[in-house]
Amino acid sequence: MELRKINKRDAFAQWEYTSALPADENGLTNPYHGVTYDDYIDRVLPEMISHEHPVNMPDWFVPETYYYLWDNNNLVGEFRFRHRLTDALRSGAGHIGYSIRKDMRGKGYGTAGLGMTLDIARSVIPEEEIYLRVNKDNIASQKVMLNNGARIAGEDSEHYFMRIPK
């Protein structure tokens, strides 16, 4: 199992995953749902790669890096992390968002992928804790976070706000 940063070499598999991922699945937003392969290659892939070192972005934009989880050359999930928090992210989505292909859920990929993402993010994120948000009805994702050392730091009517020490 390996975590690969978004790249041109894996473009077709990344496009298949990204274009099939719903626009909002369990709180993870995906503005690229349904995008064509040509549009992915010409616009989306360069845009997603540029998010790591943004140029000419609005003041509120936070650098973000996309990774894909692979097992035996099969793409099984996406993990992305924001390099720092704004006030909105601190009280909202936090640092890390992820998804696992539906047919691969319940096999430990979420826990393993989040662990690998945390290993990378800890050297980049300046905050003392890594912030995540999870829907209250998403028990599987709560377990993934707890398996990676998270604690519940707060909640609202729909979400738990999880924190993982650096």
ROSE-4610 file (N, C-alpha, C; in Angstrom, 1 decimal, always signed):
// ROSE-4610
residu = [M/M/M/E/E/E/L/L/L/R/R/R/K/K/K/I/I/I/N/N/N/K/K/K/R/R/R/D/D/D/A/A/A/F/F/F/A/A/A/Q/Q/Q/W/W/W/E/E/E/Y/Y/Y/T/T/T/S/S/S/A/A/A/L/L/L/P/P/P/A/A/A/D/D/D/E/E/E/N/N/N/G/G/G/L/L/L/T/T/T/N/N/N/P/P/P/Y/Y/Y/H/H/H/G/G/G/V/V/V/T/T/T/Y/Y/Y/D/D/D/D/D/D/Y/Y/Y/I/I/I/D/D/D/R/R/R/V/V/V/L/L/L/P/P/P/E/E/E/M/M/M/I/I/I/S/S/S/H/H/H/E/E/E/H/H/H/P/P/P/V/V/V/N/N/N/M/M/M/P/P/P/D/D/D/W/W/W/F/F/F/V/V/V/P/P/P/E/E/E/T/T/T/Y/Y/Y/Y/Y/Y/Y/Y/Y/L/L/L/W/W/W/D/D/D/N/N/N/N/N/N/N/N/N/L/L/L/V/V/V/G/G/G/E/E/E/F/F/F/R/R/R/F/F/F/R/R/R/H/H/H/R/R/R/L/L/L/T/T/T/D/D/D/A/A/A/L/L/L/R/R/R/S/S/S/G/G/G/A/A/A/G/G/G/H/H/H/I/I/I/G/G/G/Y/Y/Y/S/S/S/I/I/I/R/R/R/K/K/K/D/D/D/M/M/M/R/R/R/G/G/G/K/K/K/G/G/G/Y/Y/Y/G/G/G/T/T/T/A/A/A/G/G/G/L/L/L/G/G/G/M/M/M/T/T/T/L/L/L/D/D/D/I/I/I/A/A/A/R/R/R/S/S/S/V/V/V/I/I/I/P/P/P/E/E/E/E/E/E/E/E/E/I/I/I/Y/Y/Y/L/L/L/R/R/R/V/V/V/N/N/N/K/K/K/D/D/D/N/N/N/I/I/I/A/A/A/S/S/S/Q/Q/Q/K/K/K/V/V/V/M/M/M/L/L/L/N/N/N/N/N/N/G/G/G/A/A/A/R/R/R/I/I/I/A/A/A/G/G/G/E/E/E/D/D/D/S/S/S/E/E/E/H/H/H/Y/Y/Y/F/F/F/M/M/M/R/R/R/I/I/I/P/P/P/K/K/K]
num = [1/1/1/2/2/2/3/3/3/4/4/4/5/5/5/6/6/6/7/7/7/8/8/8/9/9/9/10/10/10/11/11/11/12/12/12/13/13/13/14/14/14/15/15/15/16/16/16/17/17/17/18/18/18/19/19/19/20/20/20/21/21/21/22/22/22/23/23/23/24/24/24/25/25/25/26/26/26/27/27/27/28/28/28/29/29/29/30/30/30/31/31/31/32/32/32/33/33/33/34/34/34/35/35/35/36/36/36/37/37/37/38/38/38/39/39/39/40/40/40/41/41/41/42/42/42/43/43/43/44/44/44/45/45/45/46/46/46/47/47/47/48/48/48/49/49/49/50/50/50/51/51/51/52/52/52/53/53/53/54/54/54/55/55/55/56/56/56/57/57/57/58/58/58/59/59/59/60/60/60/61/61/61/62/62/62/63/63/63/64/64/64/65/65/65/66/66/66/67/67/67/68/68/68/69/69/69/70/70/70/71/71/71/72/72/72/73/73/73/74/74/74/75/75/75/76/76/76/77/77/77/78/78/78/79/79/79/80/80/80/81/81/81/82/82/82/83/83/83/84/84/84/85/85/85/86/86/86/87/87/87/88/88/88/89/89/89/90/90/90/91/91/91/92/92/92/93/93/93/94/94/94/95/95/95/96/96/96/97/97/97/98/98/98/99/99/99/100/100/100/101/101/101/102/102/102/103/103/103/104/104/104/105/105/105/106/106/106/107/107/107/108/108/108/109/109/109/110/110/110/111/111/111/112/112/112/113/113/113/114/114/114/115/115/115/116/116/116/117/117/117/118/118/118/119/119/119/120/120/120/121/121/121/122/122/122/123/123/123/124/124/124/125/125/125/126/126/126/127/127/127/128/128/128/129/129/129/130/130/130/131/131/131/132/132/132/133/133/133/134/134/134/135/135/135/136/136/136/137/137/137/138/138/138/139/139/139/140/140/140/141/141/141/142/142/142/143/143/143/144/144/144/145/145/145/146/146/146/147/147/147/148/148/148/149/149/149/150/150/150/151/151/151/152/152/152/153/153/153/154/154/154/155/155/155/156/156/156/157/157/157/158/158/158/159/159/159/160/160/160/161/161/161/162/162/162/163/163/163/164/164/164/165/165/165/166/166/166]
x = [+0.9/+0.0/+0.9/+0.5/+1.3/+0.4/+0.9/+0.2/+1.1/+0.4/+1.1/+0.5/+1.4/+1.0/+0.3/-0.7/-1.3/-0.2/-0.4/+0.6/+0.1/+0.8/+0.4/+0.4/+1.4/+1.6/+0.3/-0.4/-1.5/-2.9/-2.8/-3.9/-5.2/-5.1/-6.4/-7.1/-6.4/-7.0/-7.5/-6.7/-7.1/-8.4/-8.5/-9.7/-10.9/-10.7/-11.8/-12.3/-11.4/-11.8/-12.5/-11.9/-12.4/-13.7/-13.8/-15.1/-16.2/-16.0/-17.0/-17.4/-16.5/-16.8/-17.9/-18.9/-20.0/-19.6/-20.4/-20.1/-20.0/-20.7/-20.6/-20.9/-19.9/-20.1/-19.6/-20.6/-20.3/-19.5/-19.8/-19.1/-17.9/-17.4/-16.2/-16.8/-16.4/-16.8/-15.9/-16.5/-15.7/-16.3/-15.7/-16.2/-16.0/-15.2/-14.9/-15.7/-16.8/-17.7/-18.2/-18.0/-18.6/-17.8/-16.6/-15.8/-15.3/-15.2/-14.7/-13.2/-12.7/-11.3/-10.5/-10.9/-10.2/-10.2/-11.3/-11.3/-10.4/-10.4/-9.5/-8.0/-7.6/-6.2/-5.9/-6.8/-6.5/-6.6/-7.6/-7.9/-7.8/-8.4/-8.6/-7.2/-6.5/-5.3/-4.3/-4.0/-3.1/-3.6/-4.9/-5.4/-5.2/-5.5/-5.3/-3.9/-3.0/-1.5/-1.1/-1.6/-1.2/-1.7/-2.6/-3.1/-2.1/-1.0/+0.0/+0.9/+1.1/+1.9/+1.1/+0.1/-0.9/-0.2/-0.6/-0.2/-1.5/-1.6/-2.7/-4.0/-4.1/-5.3/-5.8/-7.1/-7.7/-7.1/-7.2/-6.5/-7.0/-8.2/-8.7/-8.2/-7.6/-7.2/-6.0/-6.1/-5.1/-4.4/-3.1/-2.5/-3.0/-3.2/-3.7/-3.0/-2.7/-2.0/-2.9/-3.0/-3.9/-3.0/-3.4/-2.7/-3.8/-3.3/-4.2/-3.5/-4.4/-4.0/-4.1/-3.0/-2.9/-2.6/-3.2/-2.9/-2.8/-1.7/-1.5/-1.9/-1.5/-1.7/-3.2/-4.0/-5.4/-5.6/-6.2/-6.4/-7.7/-7.5/-8.6/-9.1/-8.4/-8.9/-8.1/-8.7/-8.1/-8.0/-6.9/-6.6/-6.0/-6.6/-6.0/-5.9/-4.9/-4.7/-4.4/-4.9/-4.7/-3.5/-2.6/-1.3/-1.4/-2.5/-2.8/-4.3/-4.7/-6.1/-6.4/-7.6/-8.2/-9.2/-9.8/-10.8/-12.0/-12.3/-13.4/-13.1/-11.9/-11.5/-11.3/-10.9/-10.7/-12.0/-13.1/-14.4/-15.2/-14.6/-15.3/-14.6/-14.2/-13.7/-12.3/-11.5/-10.2/-9.1/-8.1/-7.0/-7.1/-7.8/-7.7/-9.1/-9.3/-10.5/-10.1/-10.9/-10.6/-11.8/-11.6/-12.7/-12.0/-12.8/-12.4/-13.4/-13.0/-13.9/-14.9/-16.2/-17.2/-17.0/-16.5/-16.3/-15.0/-14.3/-13.1/-13.2/-14.4/-14.6/-14.7/-14.3/-14.4/-13.2/-12.1/-11.0/-9.7/-9.8/-8.7/-8.0/-8.5/-7.8/-7.9/-9.0/-9.2/-8.2/-8.1/-7.2/-5.7/-5.4/-4.0/-3.7/-4.6/-4.4/-4.3/-5.2/-5.1/-3.8/-3.4/-2.1/-1.0/-0.9/+0.1/+0.0/-1.2/-1.4/-0.9/-1.3/-0.8/+0.7/+1.4/+2.8/+3.4/+2.8/+3.3/+2.8/+1.6/+1.0/+1.7/+2.1/+2.7/+4.0/+4.7/+5.9/+5.5/+4.3/+3.9/+3.0/+2.0/+1.0/+1.6/+1.4/+2.0/+1.2/-0.1/-0.9/-0.4/-0.7/-0.3/-1.1/-2.3/-3.2/-3.7/-4.0/-4.6/-6.1/-6.8/-8.2/-8.9/-9.9/-10.8/-12.2/-13.1/-14.6/-15.2/-16.2/-16.8/-18.3/-19.1/-20.6/-20.9/-21.8/-22.2/-22.7/-23.3/-23.8/-22.8/-21.6/-20.5/-19.6/-20.2/-19.5/-18.2/-18.1/-16.9/-15.7/-16.0/-15.0/-14.6/-15.5/-15.2/-14.2/-14.4/-13.5/-12.1/-12.1/-10.8/-10.0/-10.7/-10.0/-9.6/-10.4/-10.1/-8.9/-8.9/-7.8/-6.5/-6.5/-5.3/-5.1/-5.6/-5.3/-6.2/-7.3/-8.2/-9.0/-9.4/-10.3/-11.4/-12.6/-13.7/-13.4/-13.3/-13.0/-14.2/-15.2/-16.5/-17.4/-18.6/-19.6/-20.6/-21.3/-22.5/-23.6/-24.7/-25.8/-25.6/-24.6/-24.4/-23.0/-22.0/-20.6/-20.0/-18.9/-18.0/-16.7/-16.1/-14.8/-13.7/-12.9/-11.9/-10.5/-9.7/-8.3/-7.3/-6.2/-5.2/-3.9/-3.2/-1.9/-0.9/-0.1/+1.0/+2.1]
y = [-1.2/+0.0/+1.2/+2.2/+3.5/+4.7/+5.8/+7.1/+7.8/+8.2/+8.9/+10.3/+11.3/+12.7/+12.7/+13.5/+13.7/+14.0/+13.3/+13.5/+13.2/+13.5/+13.3/+11.8/+11.1/+9.7/+8.9/+9.2/+8.4/+9.1/+10.0/+10.8/+10.1/+9.0/+8.3/+7.7/+7.0/+6.5/+7.6/+8.7/+9.8/+10.4/+10.5/+11.1/+10.2/+8.9/+7.9/+8.1/+8.2/+8.3/+9.6/+10.7/+12.1/+12.3/+11.9/+12.2/+11.4/+10.2/+9.4/+9.7/+10.4/+10.8/+11.8/+11.6/+12.6/+14.0/+14.9/+16.3/+16.6/+15.8/+15.9/+14.5/+13.9/+12.5/+12.6/+12.4/+12.4/+13.7/+14.8/+16.0/+16.4/+15.5/+15.8/+16.3/+17.5/+18.2/+17.9/+17.8/+17.4/+18.3/+19.4/+20.3/+19.7/+18.6/+18.0/+16.8/+16.5/+15.4/+15.5/+14.4/+14.4/+15.0/+15.5/+16.2/+15.2/+15.6/+14.8/+14.5/+13.5/+13.2/+14.4/+14.9/+16.0/+17.2/+17.5/+18.7/+18.4/+17.2/+16.8/+17.1/+16.6/+16.7/+18.2/+18.9/+20.3/+21.3/+21.1/+22.1/+21.6/+20.5/+20.1/+19.6/+18.7/+18.2/+19.3/+20.2/+21.3/+22.2/+22.4/+23.2/+22.5/+21.2/+20.5/+20.4/+20.2/+20.2/+21.6/+22.7/+24.0/+24.4/+23.7/+24.0/+23.9/+23.1/+22.9/+24.2/+24.8/+26.1/+27.1/+27.6/+28.5/+29.8/+30.3/+31.6/+32.3/+33.6/+34.5/+33.9/+33.5/+33.0/+34.0/+33.9/+34.9/+34.7/+35.8/+35.8/+34.7/+34.2/+33.1/+31.7/+31.6/+30.3/+29.8/+28.5/+27.8/+26.7/+26.6/+25.6/+24.2/+23.3/+22.0/+21.0/+19.9/+18.8/+17.6/+17.0/+15.9/+14.6/+13.6/+12.3/+11.2/+10.1/+9.0/+7.7/+6.9/+5.7/+4.6/+3.8/+2.7/+1.4/+0.4/-1.0/-1.9/-2.5/-3.4/-2.7/-1.5/-0.7/-0.4/-0.5/-0.1/+1.1/+2.2/+3.4/+3.1/+3.3/+2.9/+4.1/+5.3/+6.4/+7.7/+8.8/+10.1/+10.7/+11.4/+12.1/+13.4/+14.5/+15.8/+16.5/+17.4/+18.1/+19.6/+20.4/+21.9/+22.2/+23.0/+23.2/+24.1/+24.8/+25.6/+25.9/+26.5/+26.8/+28.2/+28.5/+29.9/+29.8/+30.9/+30.8/+29.9/+30.0/+29.2/+27.7/+27.4/+25.9/+25.4/+26.3/+25.9/+25.5/+26.2/+25.9/+25.1/+24.6/+23.8/+22.6/+22.5/+21.3/+20.8/+21.7/+21.4/+21.2/+20.3/+20.1/+19.0/+17.9/+16.7/+16.3/+16.0/+15.3/+14.1/+13.1/+11.9/+11.1/+10.2/+9.2/+7.9/+6.9/+5.5/+5.0/+4.4/+3.8/+2.9/+3.0/+2.3/+0.8/+0.2/-1.2/-1.6/-0.7/-1.0/-0.6/-0.1/+0.3/-0.9/-0.6/-1.6/-2.6/-2.3/-3.2/-2.6/-1.4/-0.8/+0.2/+0.5/+1.5/+2.9/+3.2/+4.6/+4.8/+3.8/+4.0/+4.1/+3.2/+3.2/+4.5/+4.9/+6.1/+7.3/+7.4/+8.6/+8.6/+7.5/+7.4/+7.9/+7.5/+7.9/+9.4/+9.9/+11.3/+12.1/+11.6/+12.3/+12.4/+11.3/+11.3/+12.4/+12.7/+13.8/+15.1/+15.2/+16.5/+17.1/+16.2/+16.7/+17.5/+17.3/+18.1/+19.4/+19.6/+20.8/+21.7/+21.1/+21.9/+22.5/+23.9/+24.6/+24.4/+24.1/+24.0/+22.9/+22.9/+21.9/+20.6/+20.7/+19.6/+19.6/+18.5/+18.3/+18.2/+19.1/+19.3/+18.5/+17.8/+17.0/+17.2/+17.1/+17.1/+15.9/+15.3/+14.1/+14.2/+13.8/+13.7/+12.8/+13.1/+12.3/+10.9/+10.8/+9.6/+8.7/+9.2/+8.5/+7.8/+6.7/+5.9/+5.3/+4.9/+4.3/+5.3/+6.5/+7.5/+8.0/+8.0/+8.3/+7.3/+6.0/+4.9/+5.1/+5.5/+5.7/+6.8/+7.9/+8.9/+8.5/+7.8/+7.4/+6.4/+5.5/+4.6/+5.3/+6.5/+7.3/+8.3/+8.1/+8.9/+10.1/+10.2/+11.4/+11.3/+12.5/+12.7/+13.7/+13.6/+14.5/+15.8/+16.9/+18.2/+19.1/+18.7/+19.5/+18.9/+19.6/+19.1/+20.2/+20.1/+20.9/+19.9/+20.3/+19.4/+18.3/+18.5/+17.5/+16.8/+17.4/+17.0/+16.8/+16.0/+16.0/+16.7/+17.4/+18.1/+17.3/+16.6/+15.7/+16.4/+16.0/+16.6/+15.4/+15.5/+14.5/+15.2/+14.8/+15.5/+15.3/+16.4/+16.3/+15.3]
z = [+0.0/+0.0/+0.0/-0.8/-0.8/-1.1/-0.6/-0.8/-1.9/-3.0/-4.1/-4.2/-4.3/-4.5/-5.9/-6.1/-7.4/-8.4/-9.6/-10.6/-12.0/-13.0/-14.4/-14.8/-14.3/-14.7/-14.4/-13.2/-12.8/-13.2/-14.2/-14.5/-14.8/-15.5/-15.9/-14.7/-13.8/-12.6/-11.7/-11.6/-10.7/-11.3/-12.6/-13.2/-13.0/-13.2/-12.9/-11.5/-10.5/-9.1/-8.9/-9.3/-9.0/-9.7/-11.0/-11.7/-11.2/-10.6/-10.1/-8.6/-7.9/-6.5/-6.5/-5.7/-5.7/-5.3/-5.7/-5.4/-3.9/-3.1/-1.6/-1.1/-0.5/+0.0/+1.5/+2.4/+3.8/+4.2/+3.6/+4.0/+3.2/+2.4/+1.6/+0.2/-0.1/-1.3/-2.5/-3.6/-4.8/-6.0/-6.3/-7.4/-8.8/-8.8/-10.1/-10.5/-9.8/-10.1/-11.5/-12.3/-13.6/-14.7/-14.4/-15.3/-16.4/-17.6/-18.7/-18.6/-19.2/-19.2/-19.8/-20.9/-21.6/-20.7/-20.0/-19.1/-17.9/-17.4/-16.3/-16.7/-17.8/-18.3/-18.5/-19.2/-19.6/-18.5/-17.5/-16.5/-15.1/-14.8/-13.4/-12.8/-13.5/-13.0/-12.7/-13.7/-13.4/-12.2/-12.1/-11.0/-9.7/-9.6/-8.3/-7.9/-8.9/-8.6/-8.1/-8.7/-8.3/-6.9/-6.4/-5.0/-4.0/-4.2/-3.3/-3.1/-4.2/-4.3/-5.0/-4.5/-5.2/-5.6/-6.8/-7.3/-7.7/-7.3/-7.7/-7.2/-6.0/-5.4/-4.4/-4.1/-3.1/-1.8/-1.0/+0.4/+1.3/+1.1/+1.9/+1.6/+0.4/-0.1/+0.7/+1.1/+1.8/+0.9/+0.9/+0.1/+0.6/-0.4/-0.2/-1.1/-0.6/-1.4/-1.4/-2.6/-2.9/-3.0/-2.3/-2.4/-2.7/-3.4/-3.7/-3.0/-2.5/-1.8/-2.8/-3.0/-4.0/-3.2/-3.7/-3.2/-4.4/-4.6/-5.8/-7.1/-7.3/-8.5/-8.7/-7.6/-7.7/-6.8/-7.4/-6.6/-5.7/-4.4/-3.5/-2.7/-2.7/-2.0/-2.3/-1.8/-1.9/-0.6/-0.3/+0.9/+0.5/+1.2/+0.9/+2.2/+2.3/+3.5/+3.2/+4.0/+3.9/+4.8/+4.3/+5.0/+6.3/+6.4/+7.6/+7.7/+8.8/+9.0/+8.9/+8.4/+8.6/+9.7/+10.1/+11.1/+10.7/+9.4/+8.9/+8.9/+8.6/+8.6/+10.0/+10.9/+12.3/+13.0/+12.5/+13.1/+12.1/+11.1/+10.0/+9.6/+8.4/+7.8/+8.3/+8.8/+9.3/+8.3/+8.6/+7.8/+6.7/+7.1/+6.2/+5.8/+4.6/+4.0/+3.3/+3.2/+2.5/+2.2/+1.2/+0.8/+0.4/+0.5/+0.1/-0.9/-1.9/-2.9/-2.2/-2.6/-1.8/-1.7/-2.8/-2.8/-2.0/-1.5/-0.7/+0.8/+1.1/+2.5/+3.5/+4.7/+5.7/+5.7/+4.9/+4.8/+5.4/+6.1/+6.8/+6.0/+4.8/+3.9/+4.5/+5.0/+5.6/+6.7/+7.7/+8.8/+8.3/+7.4/+6.9/+6.1/+5.2/+4.4/+5.3/+6.3/+7.2/+7.9/+8.4/+9.1/+8.2/+7.0/+6.1/+5.8/+5.6/+5.4/+6.6/+7.8/+9.0/+9.1/+8.7/+8.7/+7.9/+6.8/+5.9/+6.4/+6.8/+7.3/+8.5/+9.4/+10.6/+10.4/+9.3/+9.0/+8.3/+7.9/+7.2/+8.0/+8.7/+9.4/+10.7/+10.8/+11.9/+13.3/+13.2/+14.4/+15.3/+16.5/+17.5/+17.4/+16.8/+16.6/+15.2/+14.7/+13.3/+13.5/+12.8/+12.9/+11.8/+12.2/+11.3/+11.7/+10.7/+11.0/+10.4/+11.1/+10.7/+10.9/+10.0/+10.2/+11.4/+12.2/+13.3/+12.9/+11.7/+11.2/+10.5/+10.4/+9.7/+10.7/+11.2/+12.3/+11.8/+10.5/+10.0/+10.0/+9.6/+9.5/+10.9/+11.8/+13.2/+13.8/+13.4/+13.9/+13.2/+12.0/+11.3/+12.0/+12.4/+13.1/+14.5/+15.2/+16.6/+16.5/+15.5/+15.3/+15.1/+14.6/+14.4/+15.5/+16.7/+17.9/+18.1/+17.4/+17.5/+18.8/+19.2/+20.3/+19.8/+20.4/+20.1/+20.9/+20.2/+20.8/+20.9/+20.2/+20.1/+19.2/+19.1/+18.1/+17.9/+16.7/+16.5/+16.2/+15.6/+15.5/+14.5/+13.5/+12.5/+12.5/+13.2/+13.2/+14.5/+14.5/+15.6/+15.1/+15.9/+15.6/+16.3/+15.5/+16.0/+16.0/+16.9/+17.0/+17.2/+16.4/+16.5/+16.9/+17.9/+18.2/+17.1/+17.0/+16.0/+16.6]
